[in-house]
Amino acid sequence: MFRFRFDGLWRHPDFLRLWLAQGISDFGSYITLLALPLTAAILLEATPMQMGVLTAIEVLPFALFSLHAGVLIDRARRMPLMLGRDLLCAAALLVVPLAAWGGWLGMPVLWAVGFVCLTGEVIGGSAHQSYVATLIGKGRLVEAHSKFMTTGSTAQVCAPGLAGMLIHWLTAPVAILFDAFSFLVSAFILTRIRAIEPAPLPRAASVSVWHEIKEGLRLVRDLPVLRAFAIQTALWQLLSHMLAAALVLFATRELGLDAARMGAAYMLGGAGSLLAALSAERLGAWRGVGPMVGWGFVATALAWLGFAAIPAGSATPMLWFSLCQGLFGFGTTLFSIHYLAARAAITPDALLGRMIATMRFLTVAPAPFGALAGGVLATALGLRGAIATIGLLAVVLAWHALKRSPARLLITLPAHREEQPALEPVERREGASALVD
């Protein structure tokens, strides 16, 4: 039985503001997560190949900009980058309903919007992860990421149901308006954070951008745990985006699920994520940080095989699809919390931005190829055959993560001496500490 205690980061006001901003943004993003592919699949009648291109273009910025973003994050303050991400995404998402109302909405518009939003995420999202470690200290990272995942999972439970209703009543493009608004609210809350972010560490004028990029790459190459995380997460992302190219089409065309039932199914996926977020700290303490990453892969592999096993013409396709979504959400969140905390904890502060951006580059760069491969595989084997193949490959990956990966030996987060102080508050209340250890 879980007991909620309002201590730890609950007593850190600036973290709570950051957490609230992220939660509101997550809520809107989960609406778009369903509305954008349904706009393509239903309104624009996209082919499997076009869906693969949409998924590929949405992650292409990670391959193009991640490494340079890491240098920028280590050279600049992170808060302006986070605000810029929110404002850029809000502006890009507004294009979809405007294009629908103007009669010029097409797949190229969706491709462009996905590309712009993910470009903002490459910079702002990496800056956010680095900012969290600086704001609260590295000893609290599992707790922090568990809280972020808890609100993200709650949004995943609630938002798809709302999205399904909005899509049914107002059409998918109009539903995306809610995501644009959520980014604006997130930006406003970020401006209310009172902590003063320290200036980045000085660097010699002769140090080039490429030299700093190489430092980040060498760090990941030379640390066995980071190298193992990079390889196995890259393979998981490859398989996940192969699945994404086929799953919505499979659900709508072979299982006959409409927008409302898809929304309900995604809600159970959010419930699985919420369960993982609430239990992550205890599971990590019980079995170890590294092994929890592997067990997360096991759960996602079983979920993907479950999708392929849903019988055609079943009387309850939504039930089976929902249960698989729940298992998928549980596994993804379980591995994400421990993976994000572990990689930040073992990285020196001066290299944190570059490590995050380098890992995002190495792990997400293969995703466009996975999305395209998913479209090709679905065309060649059919939607069900493609999903089954992806699930079997995921089983092999999970076995390697549990039995062969060096990361499985990381049981607890290493003790880490902070190289620079946590963010200083603008004001201190007399007789009270602004940052609670």
ChimeraX attribute file (.defattr): number of C-alpha atoms within 10 A of each C-alpha:
attribute: neighborCount
match mode: 1-to-1
recipient: residues
	/A:1	3
	/A:2	6
	/A:3	5
	/A:4	7
	/A:5	7
	/A:6	8
	/A:7	9
	/A:8	12
	/A:9	18
	/A:10	14
	/A:11	14
	/A:12	17
	/A:13	16
	/A:14	22
	/A:15	19
	/A:16	15
	/A:17	18
	/A:18	21
	/A:19	22
	/A:20	18
	/A:21	21
	/A:22	23
	/A:23	23
	/A:24	21
	/A:25	24
	/A:26	25
	/A:27	24
	/A:28	24
	/A:29	23
	/A:30	24
	/A:31	28
	/A:32	25
	/A:33	16
	/A:34	24
	/A:35	25
	/A:36	20
	/A:37	22
	/A:38	25
	/A:39	23
	/A:40	21
	/A:41	19
	/A:42	14
	/A:43	14
	/A:44	13
	/A:45	13
	/A:46	19
	/A:47	14
	/A:48	24
	/A:49	20
	/A:50	19
	/A:51	26
	/A:52	27
	/A:53	21
	/A:54	27
	/A:55	27
	/A:56	27
	/A:57	24
	/A:58	22
	/A:59	25
	/A:60	23
	/A:61	24
	/A:62	28
	/A:63	19
	/A:64	14
	/A:65	15
	/A:66	28
	/A:67	29
	/A:68	19
	/A:69	26
	/A:70	30
	/A:71	25
	/A:72	20
	/A:73	26
	/A:74	24
	/A:75	17
	/A:76	16
	/A:77	16
	/A:78	27
	/A:79	19
	/A:80	14
	/A:81	21
	/A:82	22
	/A:83	21
	/A:84	16
	/A:85	24
	/A:86	26
	/A:87	20
	/A:88	20
	/A:89	24
	/A:90	23
	/A:91	17
	/A:92	18
	/A:93	25
	/A:94	19
	/A:95	20
	/A:96	25
	/A:97	18
	/A:98	15
	/A:99	15
	/A:100	16
	/A:101	12
	/A:102	9
	/A:103	9
	/A:104	11
	/A:105	20
	/A:106	16
	/A:107	18
	/A:108	11
	/A:109	15
	/A:110	22
	/A:111	18
	/A:112	15
	/A:113	23
	/A:114	23
	/A:115	22
	/A:116	20
	/A:117	22
	/A:118	21
	/A:119	24
	/A:120	22
	/A:121	24
	/A:122	27
	/A:123	27
	/A:124	24
	/A:125	21
	/A:126	27
	/A:127	29
	/A:128	21
	/A:129	20
	/A:130	24
	/A:131	23
	/A:132	22
	/A:133	22
	/A:134	21
	/A:135	20
	/A:136	21
	/A:137	20
	/A:138	25
	/A:139	18
	/A:140	17
	/A:141	22
	/A:142	22
	/A:143	18
	/A:144	23
	/A:145	23
	/A:146	25
	/A:147	21
	/A:148	20
	/A:149	27
	/A:150	23
	/A:151	22
	/A:152	26
	/A:153	31
	/A:154	22
	/A:155	24
	/A:156	30
	/A:157	26
	/A:158	20
	/A:159	27
	/A:160	32
	/A:161	23
	/A:162	18
	/A:163	29
	/A:164	26
	/A:165	19
	/A:166	21
	/A:167	23
	/A:168	14
	/A:169	11
	/A:170	12
	/A:171	20
	/A:172	29
	/A:173	27
	/A:174	19
	/A:175	26
	/A:176	29
	/A:177	20
	/A:178	21
	/A:179	25
	/A:180	24
	/A:181	20
	/A:182	23
	/A:183	28
	/A:184	20
	/A:185	19
	/A:186	24
	/A:187	21
	/A:188	15
	/A:189	18
	/A:190	21
	/A:191	14
	/A:192	11
	/A:193	17
	/A:194	15
	/A:195	18
	/A:196	14
	/A:197	18
	/A:198	15
	/A:199	11
	/A:200	14
	/A:201	11
	/A:202	8
	/A:203	10
	/A:204	6
	/A:205	6
	/A:206	7
	/A:207	9
	/A:208	12
	/A:209	14
	/A:210	12
	/A:211	12
	/A:212	19
	/A:213	20
	/A:214	15
	/A:215	17
	/A:216	23
	/A:217	19
	/A:218	14
	/A:219	18
	/A:220	24
	/A:221	14
	/A:222	10
	/A:223	12
	/A:224	14
	/A:225	20
	/A:226	22
	/A:227	21
	/A:228	19
	/A:229	25
	/A:230	22
	/A:231	14
	/A:232	21
	/A:233	24
	/A:234	21
	/A:235	20
	/A:236	24
	/A:237	19
	/A:238	23
	/A:239	27
	/A:240	21
	/A:241	27
	/A:242	29
	/A:243	27
	/A:244	20
	/A:245	32
	/A:246	26
	/A:247	21
	/A:248	21
	/A:249	23
	/A:250	20
	/A:251	19
	/A:252	17
	/A:253	13
	/A:254	15
	/A:255	20
	/A:256	16
	/A:257	19
	/A:258	16
	/A:259	24
	/A:260	17
	/A:261	22
	/A:262	23
	/A:263	27
	/A:264	24
	/A:265	25
	/A:266	28
	/A:267	26
	/A:268	27
	/A:269	25
	/A:270	32
	/A:271	24
	/A:272	27
	/A:273	30
	/A:274	28
	/A:275	19
	/A:276	27
	/A:277	26
	/A:278	19
	/A:279	15
	/A:280	25
	/A:281	19
	/A:282	10
	/A:283	16
	/A:284	21
	/A:285	13
	/A:286	12
	/A:287	13
	/A:288	19
	/A:289	28
	/A:290	26
	/A:291	23
	/A:292	28
	/A:293	28
	/A:294	25
	/A:295	20
	/A:296	26
	/A:297	31
	/A:298	24
	/A:299	23
	/A:300	29
	/A:301	26
	/A:302	19
	/A:303	24
	/A:304	26
	/A:305	21
	/A:306	20
	/A:307	23
	/A:308	22
	/A:309	15
	/A:310	18
	/A:311	13
	/A:312	12
	/A:313	10
	/A:314	11
	/A:315	9
	/A:316	11
	/A:317	20
	/A:318	21
	/A:319	16
	/A:320	17
	/A:321	26
	/A:322	22
	/A:323	20
	/A:324	27
	/A:325	26
	/A:326	26
	/A:327	26
	/A:328	27
	/A:329	28
	/A:330	26
	/A:331	26
	/A:332	20
	/A:333	28
	/A:334	34
	/A:335	25
	/A:336	22
	/A:337	28
	/A:338	26
	/A:339	22
	/A:340	16
	/A:341	23
	/A:342	25
	/A:343	19
	/A:344	23
	/A:345	22
	/A:346	17
	/A:347	20
	/A:348	15
	/A:349	22
	/A:350	14
	/A:351	19
	/A:352	27
	/A:353	31
	/A:354	33
	/A:355	30
	/A:356	27
	/A:357	31
	/A:358	30
	/A:359	27
	/A:360	22
	/A:361	25
	/A:362	23
	/A:363	22
	/A:364	26
	/A:365	22
	/A:366	22
	/A:367	28
	/A:368	26
	/A:369	22
	/A:370	27
	/A:371	31
	/A:372	24
	/A:373	23
	/A:374	32
	/A:375	28
	/A:376	19
	/A:377	24
	/A:378	25
	/A:379	16
	/A:380	11
	/A:381	13
	/A:382	15
	/A:383	25
	/A:384	19
	/A:385	16
	/A:386	24
	/A:387	28
	/A:388	19
	/A:389	17
	/A:390	22
	/A:391	24
	/A:392	14
	/A:393	15
	/A:394	25
	/A:395	19
	/A:396	13
	/A:397	20
	/A:398	24
	/A:399	15
	/A:400	16
	/A:401	26
	/A:402	21
	/A:403	13
	/A:404	12
	/A:405	21
	/A:406	17
	/A:407	24
	/A:408	21
	/A:409	15
	/A:410	15
	/A:411	17
	/A:412	14
	/A:413	22
	/A:414	12
	/A:415	10
	/A:416	14
	/A:417	12
	/A:418	14
	/A:419	10
	/A:420	13
	/A:421	12
	/A:422	20
	/A:423	20
	/A:424	15
	/A:425	16
	/A:426	11
	/A:427	10
	/A:428	11
	/A:429	8
	/A:430	7
	/A:431	6
	/A:432	8
	/A:433	11
	/A:434	18
	/A:435	19
	/A:436	13
	/A:437	12
